[in-house]
Amino acid sequence: MTNNVLILGANGRFGRAAYKAFNDAGWDVTALVRPGKTHSGKVIEADASDPTALSDAAKGFDVIVNALNPPYHKWAELLPVLTTSVIAAARTSGATVLIPGNVYNYSTNPPALLSADTPQTATDGKGALRVEMERSFRDAPNVRTIVLRGGDFIEAEKTGNWFDSQITNKVNKGVITYPGPTDQIHAWAYLPDMARAAVQLCEIRDTLPRFADIPFGGFALTGNELIAAVEGATDKALKVKTVPWSIMSAIGLFSPIVREVVAMRYLWNKPHQLDGSALNTLLPDFKPTPLKVALQQALHS
């Protein structure tokens, strides 16, 4: 019997990658889109912020991928509403919820190695909102949830993330831009790999705890290691520049989105990586894409 999955946020970064990964694995995949919006695959139209509408749309699905990601400056307004709606849909349908997690939960001074047992100490800003969101799923009776927690995305498509819009956007001109100290480890997730891991976890969902927090190890690289890897993938010697944070801070006075981006600057100054040992135990046959191949696919897309 074919498993079926409903992808919320299917036009976003993780949602798009998840749609492809589930489809490639033979699942019956449906994208939920707002009325009037489109998607290249099979769709259901519904307002994800409406618990009744989403619950009706989710009936009959085995898994709901909650890849909804409001603009940074609207998280406080929209994240609690969407969380309530997704929990209602999961409770009605009996579907397992898969959430792409991040490292915001660990405050502005995260430990160097992050695992499922690391205390989530964020008390304000976007970190606190993520902590509260995950707590809502953890505390929801009769709702099964998988949080697959990854670092910054490296993608095979250009979507305006840090890697393609800031760090490597001038590689063709011989320049690479790094946002922080180049001797600090930073957590990266190659998005196609993370999406494949999500599919494989959903395929063993009945063996997992009701709430499973699973870090995706991905690539743990210092700035210097990333720069060297990009040089190796492009066969170019690159001039290293830094992000003009002072200019961005000034722009942030007038732009809520840029202001929220600047607020996350600490992640480039604090060494951190995700402990992938739990995922390795759960998925011993999972084969990650080699770094050089991932970078070549991302840079040549």
MIVOBA-746699 format. One line per 3 residues: number of its first residue (from 1); their letters; for each residue x, y, z of C-alpha. Coordinates in Angstrom, 2 decimals. Example, Ala and Ser with C-alpha at 12.3 -4.5 7.8 and 13.67 -1.06 7.14 Angstrom:
<nodes>
1> AS> 12.30/-4.50/7.80 ~ 13.67/-1.06/7.14
</nodes>
This chain:
<nodes>
1> MTN> 0.00/0.00/0.00 ~ 1.43/3.40/-1.02 ~ 2.03/5.95/1.72
4> NVL> 0.65/9.41/1.09 ~ 1.97/12.75/2.25 ~ 0.63/16.30/2.31
7> ILG> 3.30/18.99/1.91 ~ 2.54/22.34/3.53 ~ 4.74/25.11/2.17
10> ANG> 5.53/23.08/-0.96 ~ 6.75/26.15/-2.84 ~ 9.32/26.97/-0.15
13> RFG> 12.84/25.63/0.28 ~ 12.31/22.55/2.40 ~ 8.82/21.95/1.05
16> RAA> 10.03/21.85/-2.54 ~ 12.89/19.48/-1.66 ~ 10.54/17.29/0.38
19> YKA> 8.03/17.10/-2.47 ~ 10.75/15.81/-4.79 ~ 12.24/13.39/-2.24
22> FND> 8.90/11.81/-1.31 ~ 7.93/11.57/-4.97 ~ 11.27/9.96/-5.86
25> AGW> 10.72/7.42/-3.08 ~ 7.38/6.35/-4.53 ~ 5.03/8.13/-2.15
28> DVT> 1.71/9.62/-3.26 ~ 2.52/13.34/-2.81 ~ 0.10/16.27/-2.62
31> ALV> 0.97/19.93/-2.15 ~ -1.29/22.19/-0.12 ~ -1.48/25.66/-1.67
34> RPG> -3.40/28.79/-0.80 ~ -6.48/29.39/-2.98 ~ -5.34/30.90/-6.25
37> KTH> -1.74/29.69/-5.93 ~ -0.20/27.02/-8.15 ~ 2.21/24.10/-7.93
40> SGK> 3.52/21.81/-10.66 ~ 2.28/18.66/-8.93 ~ -0.98/17.41/-7.44
43> VIE> -2.53/20.05/-5.18 ~ -5.24/20.74/-2.64 ~ -6.28/24.35/-2.13
46> ADA> -6.81/25.43/1.48 ~ -5.84/28.12/3.94 ~ -3.27/26.51/6.26
49> SDP> -4.04/29.05/9.00 ~ -7.66/27.84/9.20 ~ -7.77/24.75/11.47
52> TAL> -11.06/23.51/10.02 ~ -9.99/23.92/6.41 ~ -6.62/22.30/7.01
55> SDA> -8.14/19.44/8.98 ~ -10.54/18.73/6.12 ~ -7.69/18.87/3.60
58> AKG> -5.46/16.54/5.64 ~ -7.96/13.70/6.05 ~ -6.61/10.41/4.74
61> FDV> -2.94/11.39/4.75 ~ -0.27/9.35/6.54 ~ 2.23/12.21/6.92
64> IVN> 1.98/16.00/6.98 ~ 5.19/17.88/6.20 ~ 4.96/21.21/8.01
67> ALN> 7.34/23.29/5.89 ~ 5.35/26.49/6.40 ~ 7.79/29.35/6.97
70> PPY> 6.35/32.85/7.28 ~ 8.61/35.85/6.61 ~ 10.98/36.44/9.53
73> HKW> 9.27/39.64/10.64 ~ 5.86/37.92/10.78 ~ 6.85/34.91/12.86
76> AEL> 5.43/36.27/16.11 ~ 2.09/36.89/14.42 ~ 1.75/33.80/12.25
79> LPV> 3.77/30.94/13.76 ~ 1.40/30.27/16.72 ~ -1.63/30.38/14.39
82> LTT> -0.10/27.92/11.93 ~ 1.05/25.64/14.76 ~ -2.47/25.43/16.18
85> SVI> -3.85/24.67/12.73 ~ -1.34/21.91/11.93 ~ -1.83/20.24/15.30
88> AAA> -5.60/20.23/14.75 ~ -5.11/18.67/11.30 ~ -2.75/16.01/12.65
91> RTS> -5.14/15.12/15.45 ~ -8.06/14.84/13.03 ~ -6.22/12.82/10.39
94> GAT> -3.94/10.75/12.61 ~ -1.02/11.75/10.37 ~ 2.54/12.02/11.62
97> VLI> 3.92/15.57/11.34 ~ 7.42/16.08/9.95 ~ 8.96/19.47/10.79
100> PGN> 12.28/20.80/9.48 ~ 13.90/22.19/12.62 ~ 16.79/24.62/12.98
103> VYN> 19.35/25.72/15.58 ~ 17.58/28.88/16.75 ~ 16.23/27.06/19.83
106> YST> 19.57/27.12/21.67 ~ 19.79/30.87/22.39 ~ 22.52/33.30/21.33
109> NPP> 25.20/31.29/23.12 ~ 24.75/27.72/21.88 ~ 27.08/24.91/22.93
112> ALL> 29.47/23.68/20.27 ~ 27.70/20.31/19.79 ~ 23.91/20.22/19.56
115> SAD> 21.92/17.04/20.17 ~ 18.37/16.13/21.10 ~ 19.42/16.35/24.75
118> TPQ> 20.81/19.89/24.49 ~ 18.65/22.27/26.57 ~ 16.65/24.65/24.40
121> TAT> 17.40/27.86/26.24 ~ 16.20/30.58/23.85 ~ 13.93/32.98/25.73
124> DGK> 13.29/35.72/23.19 ~ 13.13/36.42/19.48 ~ 12.78/33.74/16.84
127> GAL> 14.49/31.14/19.01 ~ 11.80/31.42/21.68 ~ 9.09/31.18/19.02
130> RVE> 10.62/27.95/17.71 ~ 10.93/26.54/21.24 ~ 7.26/27.27/21.89
133> MER> 6.22/25.80/18.54 ~ 8.04/22.53/19.18 ~ 6.75/22.40/22.75
136> SFR> 3.20/22.67/21.41 ~ 3.73/19.60/19.26 ~ 5.50/17.74/22.06
139> DAP> 2.60/18.42/24.44 ~ -0.20/17.72/21.95 ~ -2.00/14.49/22.91
142> NVR> -2.27/11.84/20.20 ~ -0.05/13.74/17.75 ~ 3.08/12.06/16.43
145> TIV> 5.86/14.45/15.42 ~ 9.34/14.17/13.91 ~ 11.59/17.22/14.09
148> LRG> 14.53/16.81/11.71 ~ 16.89/19.59/12.78 ~ 19.39/20.98/10.28
151> GDF> 21.81/23.85/9.84 ~ 21.90/26.47/7.08 ~ 20.85/25.11/3.71
154> IEA> 23.05/24.40/0.73 ~ 20.67/23.80/-2.16 ~ 20.75/22.63/-5.74
157> EKT> 18.57/25.63/-6.63 ~ 19.14/29.33/-6.03 ~ 16.52/30.53/-3.57
160> GNW> 18.09/33.53/-1.86 ~ 19.54/31.66/1.13 ~ 22.84/32.62/2.79
163> FDS> 24.90/30.25/0.68 ~ 23.74/31.36/-2.75 ~ 22.73/34.99/-2.17
166> QIT> 25.60/36.18/0.02 ~ 28.47/33.71/0.31 ~ 28.86/32.42/-3.25
169> NKV> 26.94/34.98/-5.33 ~ 30.19/36.47/-6.68 ~ 32.21/33.28/-7.09
172> NKG> 32.09/33.73/-10.86 ~ 33.97/37.01/-10.28 ~ 36.58/35.31/-8.10
175> VIT> 35.10/36.50/-4.77 ~ 33.60/34.63/-1.83 ~ 31.95/36.46/1.06
178> YPG> 31.88/34.99/4.56 ~ 29.59/36.35/7.31 ~ 31.75/35.65/10.37
181> PTD> 35.13/34.52/11.71 ~ 36.54/31.94/9.33 ~ 37.94/29.76/12.13
184> QIH> 34.53/28.92/13.67 ~ 32.55/25.78/12.83 ~ 29.15/26.35/11.26
187> AWA> 26.37/23.79/10.67 ~ 25.25/23.19/7.09 ~ 22.62/20.88/5.60
190> YLP> 22.62/19.86/1.94 ~ 18.89/20.18/1.38 ~ 18.35/17.23/-0.99
193> DMA> 20.07/14.98/1.58 ~ 18.03/16.36/4.47 ~ 14.83/15.80/2.51
196> RAA> 15.85/12.20/1.70 ~ 16.52/11.60/5.39 ~ 13.07/13.01/6.19
199> VQL> 11.45/10.50/3.85 ~ 13.35/7.59/5.35 ~ 12.41/8.65/8.89
202> CEI> 8.76/8.86/7.86 ~ 9.02/5.33/6.49 ~ 9.97/4.09/9.98
205> RDT> 7.72/6.54/11.84 ~ 5.88/3.84/13.77 ~ 9.14/2.77/15.43
208> LPR> 10.01/6.28/16.65 ~ 8.96/8.00/19.89 ~ 5.72/9.98/19.69
211> FAD> 7.87/13.14/19.60 ~ 11.24/12.53/17.97 ~ 13.88/15.28/17.88
214> IPF> 16.55/14.11/15.44 ~ 19.55/16.30/14.45 ~ 20.78/16.09/10.87
217> GGF> 24.58/16.17/11.04 ~ 25.14/17.50/7.53 ~ 28.44/19.33/7.05
220> ALT> 30.24/20.93/10.02 ~ 32.73/23.33/8.46 ~ 34.81/26.27/9.54
223> GNE> 34.70/29.24/7.22 ~ 38.18/28.35/6.02 ~ 37.09/24.79/5.26
226> LIA> 34.04/25.97/3.34 ~ 36.09/28.48/1.35 ~ 38.67/25.81/0.48
229> AVE> 35.90/23.39/-0.51 ~ 34.27/25.97/-2.79 ~ 37.66/26.67/-4.37
232> GAT> 38.09/22.95/-4.94 ~ 34.60/22.57/-6.40 ~ 35.06/25.50/-8.78
235> DKA> 38.80/25.11/-9.42 ~ 39.22/28.81/-8.63 ~ 41.35/30.76/-6.17
238> LKV> 38.91/33.11/-4.42 ~ 39.36/36.47/-2.74 ~ 37.62/36.46/0.66
241> KTV> 35.43/39.39/1.67 ~ 33.24/39.96/4.72 ~ 29.55/40.80/5.01
244> PWS> 29.02/44.56/5.60 ~ 27.10/44.11/8.83 ~ 27.18/47.81/9.71
247> IMS> 25.47/48.65/6.43 ~ 22.93/45.88/6.94 ~ 22.22/47.16/10.45
250> AIG> 21.56/50.61/9.03 ~ 19.23/49.14/6.38 ~ 17.52/47.21/9.15
253> LFS> 16.35/50.47/10.69 ~ 13.93/50.72/7.77 ~ 13.53/47.07/6.72
256> PIV> 11.97/44.61/9.22 ~ 13.22/41.63/7.23 ~ 16.85/42.81/7.17
259> REV> 16.60/43.71/10.85 ~ 15.60/40.12/11.64 ~ 18.46/38.77/9.53
262> VAM> 20.94/40.94/11.46 ~ 19.51/39.61/14.73 ~ 20.71/36.13/13.72
265> RYL> 24.29/37.29/13.15 ~ 25.39/35.49/16.32 ~ 25.17/32.14/14.53
268> WNK> 28.19/33.12/12.43 ~ 30.18/34.07/15.52 ~ 29.42/31.02/17.68
271> PHQ> 30.90/27.63/16.71 ~ 28.18/24.99/16.50 ~ 27.43/21.70/14.80
274> LDG> 24.68/19.10/14.98 ~ 25.29/15.64/16.41 ~ 24.23/13.23/13.69
277> SAL> 24.82/10.03/15.69 ~ 21.12/9.39/16.39 ~ 20.24/9.70/12.71
280> NTL> 23.13/7.40/11.80 ~ 21.75/4.78/14.19 ~ 18.22/5.09/12.85
283> LPD> 19.28/5.15/9.18 ~ 22.51/3.13/8.99 ~ 22.29/2.78/5.21
286> FKP> 21.77/6.49/4.52 ~ 24.44/7.76/2.14 ~ 25.08/11.51/2.29
289> TPL> 26.23/13.35/-0.79 ~ 29.99/14.08/-0.66 ~ 30.74/17.74/0.05
292> KVA> 32.47/18.39/-3.27 ~ 29.56/16.92/-5.23 ~ 27.02/18.89/-3.19
295> LQQ> 28.91/22.12/-3.80 ~ 29.29/21.45/-7.51 ~ 25.56/20.80/-7.81
298> ALH> 24.74/23.96/-5.84 ~ 27.20/26.20/-7.67 ~ 26.38/24.97/-11.16
301> S> 22.60/25.00/-10.77
</nodes>
